[in-house]
Amino acid sequence: MSDTTSNLALPYILAAQAQKHVTHNEALRILDGLVQLSVLDRDLTAPPGSPADGVRYIVASGGAGDWAGWDTNVALWADGAWLRLPPRTGWRAWVEDEGVLLVYDGAGWIGTTPESLQNLALLGVGTTADPANPFSAKLNAALWTAKTTAEGGTGDLFYTMNKEAAGDDLGLTLQTGFVTKALLGLFGSDRLRLAVSPDGSTFFDGLIVDNTSGIVDQPRLPRFKAYTDYDNYVGVGTWTRIALNNTDYNDQGCFDAGTNRFTAPVDGTYHLGATLLFKVNSSTSARMRGRLVLNGATEIRGSVGESSATHVSLATAIWLQTMVPLSAGDTVELQGYFRAQDGYFAAEHTSFWGAKIG
């Protein structure tokens, strides 16, 4: 039978032993040194001067003096002498000057925080992760920065996200109060899409980039092209709104064929234009004019044109173009005018168009 315990090497009180208190006190001394182990330092190779009773150290490699040959051992100053306590696998020690917790692995003292974390099922930072969100973080700022060349890195930083197949979804979800307001990514295809939503259920594509060509599309961009499918008669000397009762396209329904007006859905800069084709009524000497009018009253600068020479019916045309800032709700209409003689603005080739450009 051994004279000491298996793990802490505490001395047993033996049968018929004299001065049993010596053995008992030695065991208490060892227990006092090892239980709730906290050491002052782990970087010293030689004992410090004037140690306080009960202080403990982990002896650094190259132990000298009273600590010679004690590398990695715990040195306990008790009752005026250094006591050597050889560590066992699994012992833990708090290092007070570093504020770190170490564990002895059988060969040396190592940090309890692992250098790598692999195959974690859940990870929560400041919050609790769950199966629906196996990685969850609740914080006010996050930083990713490149490992520099001086640190052995390249100075570059790439954040990679990958999906299995083109038909799958991959993207970023941006929310307010956990209601989705925007999506950015590859949804159902490999085209880059930016979509926004007022309520988290209805989404509008604001931007789509074709991954095979790089061509950018803005599906919700306000744009239209309207035309008339019948001849519009206009008398002499009166500006008259042209009845444009059809559209080739009319994104967001911003042109009303009933009122013959375009209404700006949002504030911005708009590029507007029109084509007016002359058709004779009684005389080819009619003087044809055209313009674009804001809110039914104000002539838009740069949008007025006139053809004053003798016209060729169904061949003489005026082209108007201008750029104008509009506020949401502003209307623009195309007006025609004849002086000297009346006439028609011809079907199919009299049109009005525009698009938001900024």
C-alpha positions as CSV (number, residue, x, y, z in Angstrom):
1,M,0.0,0.0,0.0
2,S,1.3,3.5,-1.0
3,D,2.1,6.0,1.7
4,T,0.4,8.8,-0.3
5,T,-2.9,9.4,-2.1
6,S,-3.0,8.7,-5.8
7,N,-3.8,12.2,-7.2
8,L,-2.6,14.9,-4.8
9,A,0.1,12.8,-3.1
10,L,-1.2,13.6,0.3
11,P,0.6,11.6,3.0
12,Y,-1.3,8.9,4.9
13,I,-1.2,8.6,8.6
14,L,0.2,5.1,9.1
15,A,-0.6,2.6,11.8
16,A,1.4,3.0,15.0
17,Q,3.0,6.2,13.6
18,A,4.5,8.5,16.1
19,Q,3.8,12.3,15.8
20,K,0.7,11.7,13.6
21,H,0.1,15.5,13.6
22,V,3.1,16.0,11.4
23,T,1.7,13.8,8.6
24,H,-1.7,15.4,9.0
25,N,-0.4,18.9,8.8
26,E,1.7,18.1,5.7
27,A,-1.5,16.9,4.0
28,L,-3.3,20.0,4.9
29,R,-0.4,22.1,3.7
30,I,-0.5,20.4,0.3
31,L,-4.3,20.7,0.1
32,D,-4.1,24.4,1.0
33,G,-1.6,24.9,-1.9
34,L,-3.5,23.0,-4.6
35,V,-7.2,23.4,-4.0
36,Q,-8.6,26.4,-6.0
37,L,-5.1,26.7,-7.4
38,S,-4.1,30.3,-8.3
39,V,-0.5,31.3,-9.0
40,L,1.1,34.7,-9.1
41,D,3.2,34.2,-12.2
42,R,4.4,31.5,-14.6
43,D,7.4,33.3,-16.1
44,L,10.0,33.1,-13.3
45,T,12.8,30.6,-13.3
46,A,14.2,31.4,-9.8
47,P,12.4,32.1,-6.5
48,P,11.5,35.7,-5.8
49,G,12.9,37.4,-2.7
50,S,10.9,37.6,0.5
51,P,7.8,35.6,-0.6
52,A,4.6,35.8,1.4
53,D,3.5,32.6,3.1
54,G,1.2,30.6,0.8
55,V,2.2,32.2,-2.5
56,R,2.4,29.9,-5.5
57,Y,4.2,30.0,-8.9
58,I,4.4,27.8,-12.0
59,V,8.1,27.4,-12.6
60,A,9.2,28.5,-16.1
61,S,11.6,26.4,-18.2
62,G,15.1,26.6,-16.9
63,G,14.4,26.5,-13.2
64,A,17.4,27.6,-11.0
65,G,18.3,27.9,-7.4
66,D,15.8,26.3,-5.1
67,W,13.6,25.7,-8.2
68,A,16.3,23.8,-10.2
69,G,14.7,20.9,-12.0
70,W,11.2,22.1,-11.1
71,D,10.2,23.2,-14.7
72,T,6.4,23.3,-15.1
73,N,5.9,22.3,-11.4
74,V,4.0,24.4,-8.9
75,A,6.2,26.0,-6.3
76,L,4.5,26.7,-2.9
77,W,6.2,28.8,-0.2
78,A,5.0,27.5,3.1
79,D,6.5,27.6,6.6
80,G,9.7,29.2,5.4
81,A,10.5,26.7,2.6
82,W,9.6,26.0,-1.0
83,L,7.5,22.9,-1.6
84,R,7.5,21.2,-5.0
85,L,4.1,20.1,-6.3
86,P,4.4,18.1,-9.5
87,P,1.2,18.7,-11.7
88,R,-1.0,15.9,-12.9
89,T,-3.0,15.9,-16.2
90,G,-6.1,18.0,-15.9
91,W,-5.0,20.3,-13.2
92,R,-6.2,23.9,-13.7
93,A,-4.5,27.1,-12.5
94,W,-5.4,30.7,-12.6
95,V,-2.5,33.0,-13.5
96,E,-3.1,36.2,-11.6
97,D,-0.7,38.6,-13.4
98,E,-2.2,37.6,-16.9
99,G,-5.8,36.9,-16.0
100,V,-5.8,33.6,-17.8
101,L,-6.9,30.1,-16.9
102,L,-4.4,27.3,-17.7
103,V,-4.8,23.5,-17.8
104,Y,-2.0,20.9,-17.5
105,D,-2.1,18.5,-20.5
106,G,0.5,16.1,-19.2
107,A,3.4,17.9,-20.9
108,G,2.9,21.6,-20.1
109,W,0.4,24.3,-19.2
110,I,-1.9,25.4,-22.0
111,G,-4.6,28.0,-22.3
112,T,-8.2,26.8,-21.8
113,T,-9.4,28.9,-24.8
114,P,-8.8,26.8,-27.8
115,E,-6.9,28.1,-30.8
116,S,-9.5,26.7,-33.2
117,L,-13.2,26.0,-33.0
118,Q,-14.4,23.3,-35.4
119,N,-17.8,21.8,-36.3
120,L,-19.8,23.8,-33.7
121,A,-23.5,23.1,-33.9
122,L,-24.5,26.5,-32.4
123,L,-22.6,29.7,-31.7
124,G,-24.2,32.7,-30.1
125,V,-22.4,36.0,-29.5
126,G,-24.3,38.2,-27.1
127,T,-27.4,36.2,-27.7
128,T,-28.6,32.6,-27.9
129,A,-28.3,30.7,-31.2
130,D,-31.0,28.2,-32.2
131,P,-31.4,25.7,-35.0
132,A,-33.0,28.3,-37.3
133,N,-30.1,30.6,-36.7
134,P,-27.1,28.4,-35.7
135,F,-24.9,31.5,-35.7
136,S,-26.4,34.5,-33.9
137,A,-24.8,37.7,-32.9
138,K,-26.2,40.7,-30.9
139,L,-23.9,43.6,-31.1
140,N,-23.5,47.2,-32.2
141,A,-20.5,46.9,-34.5
142,A,-18.5,44.3,-36.3
143,L,-15.1,44.5,-38.1
144,W,-13.5,42.4,-40.7
145,T,-9.9,43.5,-41.6
146,A,-7.3,41.9,-43.8
147,K,-4.3,40.2,-42.4
148,T,-1.4,42.4,-43.5
149,T,1.7,41.3,-45.3
150,A,3.8,42.1,-42.2
151,E,1.7,39.5,-40.3
152,G,2.2,36.9,-43.0
153,G,-1.0,37.7,-44.9
154,T,-1.6,39.1,-48.3
155,G,-3.3,42.4,-47.4
156,D,-6.5,41.2,-49.2
157,L,-9.8,40.3,-47.7
158,F,-12.6,38.3,-49.4
159,Y,-15.9,37.4,-47.8
160,T,-17.3,34.4,-49.7
161,M,-20.9,33.2,-49.7
162,N,-21.9,30.2,-51.8
163,K,-25.1,28.4,-52.8
164,E,-25.5,24.9,-54.1
165,A,-27.3,25.6,-57.5
166,A,-28.4,28.5,-59.7
167,G,-32.0,28.0,-58.7
168,D,-31.3,28.4,-55.0
169,D,-31.2,31.7,-53.1
170,L,-28.2,33.5,-51.8
171,G,-28.3,37.0,-50.3
172,L,-28.4,39.5,-47.5
173,T,-31.7,40.3,-45.8
174,L,-32.0,43.8,-44.3
175,Q,-34.8,44.3,-41.8
176,T,-36.4,46.9,-39.5
177,G,-37.9,45.4,-36.4
178,F,-37.4,42.0,-38.0
179,V,-39.6,43.0,-41.0
180,T,-37.7,42.6,-44.2
181,K,-37.2,45.9,-46.1
182,A,-34.5,44.9,-48.6
183,L,-32.9,41.9,-50.2
184,L,-29.5,41.9,-52.0
185,G,-28.2,38.8,-53.7
186,L,-28.8,36.0,-56.2
187,F,-32.4,34.9,-55.8
188,G,-33.6,32.0,-58.0
189,S,-30.9,32.6,-60.5
190,D,-27.3,33.9,-60.8
191,R,-28.4,37.4,-61.7
192,L,-27.6,40.0,-59.0
193,R,-30.9,41.6,-57.6
194,L,-31.7,44.4,-55.3
195,A,-35.3,44.2,-54.1
196,V,-37.1,46.4,-51.6
197,S,-40.4,45.9,-49.7
198,P,-42.7,48.2,-47.7
199,D,-44.1,45.3,-45.6
200,G,-41.9,42.2,-45.9
201,S,-44.2,40.4,-48.2
202,T,-44.5,42.4,-51.4
203,F,-41.1,43.0,-53.1
204,F,-40.1,45.3,-56.0
205,D,-36.9,44.8,-58.0
206,G,-35.0,48.0,-58.1
207,L,-31.9,46.7,-59.8
208,I,-31.0,43.5,-61.8
209,V,-27.6,42.8,-63.2
210,D,-27.3,40.1,-65.8
211,N,-24.3,37.9,-64.8
212,T,-23.7,36.8,-68.4
213,S,-23.4,40.3,-69.8
214,G,-23.1,42.8,-67.0
215,I,-26.1,44.7,-68.4
216,V,-28.1,46.6,-65.7
217,D,-31.8,46.7,-65.7
218,Q,-34.0,48.9,-63.5
219,P,-37.5,47.2,-63.7
220,R,-39.2,49.8,-61.6
221,L,-37.7,52.9,-63.3
222,P,-40.5,55.3,-64.2
223,R,-40.7,55.3,-68.0
224,F,-43.3,55.4,-70.7
225,K,-44.0,55.8,-74.4
226,A,-47.5,56.9,-75.5
227,Y,-49.0,57.4,-78.9
228,T,-52.2,58.2,-80.7
229,D,-53.9,55.7,-83.0
230,Y,-56.1,58.4,-84.6
231,D,-55.6,61.8,-86.2
232,N,-55.9,64.6,-83.7
233,Y,-57.5,67.7,-85.3
234,V,-56.3,71.1,-84.0
235,G,-57.8,74.4,-85.0
236,V,-55.9,77.6,-85.6
237,G,-54.5,79.7,-82.7
238,T,-55.2,77.4,-79.7
239,W,-52.7,75.2,-77.8
240,T,-54.4,71.8,-77.6
241,R,-53.5,68.8,-75.5
242,I,-52.8,65.8,-77.9
243,A,-54.9,62.8,-77.1
244,L,-52.5,59.9,-76.7
245,N,-54.7,56.9,-76.1
246,N,-52.2,54.0,-76.3
247,T,-48.8,53.1,-74.8
248,D,-46.0,50.9,-76.1
249,Y,-44.9,50.6,-72.5
250,N,-45.9,52.3,-69.3
251,D,-43.8,51.2,-66.3
252,Q,-45.6,51.8,-62.9
253,G,-48.6,53.1,-64.9
254,C,-47.2,56.6,-64.8
255,F,-48.9,57.7,-68.1
256,D,-52.7,58.0,-68.0
257,A,-54.2,57.5,-71.5
258,G,-57.5,58.9,-70.1
259,T,-56.1,62.3,-69.2
260,N,-53.2,62.1,-71.7
261,R,-50.7,63.1,-69.0
262,F,-47.6,61.7,-67.4
263,T,-47.5,61.9,-63.6
264,A,-44.1,61.7,-61.9
265,P,-44.3,59.0,-59.2
266,V,-41.2,60.2,-57.3
267,D,-39.0,63.3,-57.2
268,G,-36.2,63.3,-59.7
269,T,-34.8,64.4,-63.0
270,Y,-36.7,63.2,-66.1
271,H,-35.8,63.1,-69.8
272,L,-38.9,63.8,-71.9
273,G,-39.5,64.0,-75.6
274,A,-42.1,63.9,-78.3
275,T,-42.7,63.5,-82.0
276,L,-45.4,65.4,-83.9
277,L,-46.3,64.4,-87.5
278,F,-48.2,66.9,-89.7
279,K,-51.3,65.8,-91.7
280,V,-52.9,68.3,-93.9
281,N,-56.6,69.3,-93.5
282,S,-57.2,72.1,-96.1
283,S,-53.7,73.6,-96.7
284,T,-50.1,72.6,-96.4
285,S,-49.2,76.1,-95.3
286,A,-50.2,75.5,-91.7
287,R,-47.5,76.4,-89.2
288,M,-47.1,73.5,-86.8
289,R,-45.9,73.9,-83.2
290,G,-45.5,71.6,-80.2
291,R,-44.5,71.9,-76.6
292,L,-44.5,70.1,-73.2
293,V,-46.5,71.6,-70.4
294,L,-46.0,71.2,-66.6
295,N,-49.1,70.8,-64.5
296,G,-51.3,71.9,-67.3
297,A,-50.1,75.5,-67.2
298,T,-46.4,76.1,-67.4
299,E,-44.4,75.7,-70.6
300,I,-41.3,73.7,-69.9
301,R,-38.2,75.5,-71.2
302,G,-36.4,73.8,-74.0
303,S,-39.4,71.8,-75.1
304,V,-40.9,74.1,-77.7
305,G,-40.5,73.5,-81.5
306,E,-42.1,74.9,-84.7
307,S,-42.0,74.0,-88.4
308,S,-42.9,77.1,-90.5
309,A,-42.2,76.2,-94.1
310,T,-44.8,74.7,-96.4
311,H,-45.4,71.2,-95.0
312,V,-45.5,67.9,-96.8
313,S,-48.4,66.0,-95.4
314,L,-47.4,62.9,-93.4
315,A,-43.8,63.7,-93.9
316,T,-43.1,66.9,-91.9
317,A,-42.4,66.3,-88.2
318,I,-41.2,68.0,-85.1
319,W,-39.0,66.3,-82.5
320,L,-38.9,67.7,-79.0
321,Q,-36.5,66.8,-76.2
322,T,-35.8,68.2,-72.8
323,M,-34.6,67.4,-69.3
324,V,-36.6,68.7,-66.3
325,P,-36.7,68.2,-62.5
326,L,-40.1,67.0,-61.3
327,S,-41.6,66.5,-57.9
328,A,-43.8,63.5,-57.1
329,G,-47.3,64.2,-58.4
330,D,-46.2,66.7,-61.1
331,T,-47.9,66.2,-64.5
332,V,-46.5,66.7,-68.0
333,E,-48.6,66.8,-71.2
334,L,-47.9,67.2,-74.9
335,Q,-49.7,70.1,-76.6
336,G,-49.9,71.0,-80.3
337,Y,-50.7,74.3,-82.1
338,F,-51.4,75.5,-85.6
339,R,-51.3,79.0,-86.9
340,A,-52.2,80.3,-90.4
341,Q,-54.1,77.1,-91.2
342,D,-55.5,74.2,-89.2
343,G,-54.4,70.6,-89.5
344,Y,-54.0,67.2,-87.9
345,F,-51.4,65.6,-85.7
346,A,-51.2,62.2,-87.5
347,A,-52.1,58.8,-86.0
348,E,-49.4,56.2,-85.1
349,H,-46.5,58.7,-85.6
350,T,-47.4,61.3,-83.0
351,S,-46.0,60.2,-79.6
352,F,-44.8,61.3,-76.2
353,W,-42.2,59.5,-74.1
354,G,-40.0,59.9,-71.0
355,A,-38.0,58.2,-68.3
356,K,-36.5,59.1,-64.9
357,I,-32.7,59.5,-65.3
358,G,-31.7,60.8,-61.9
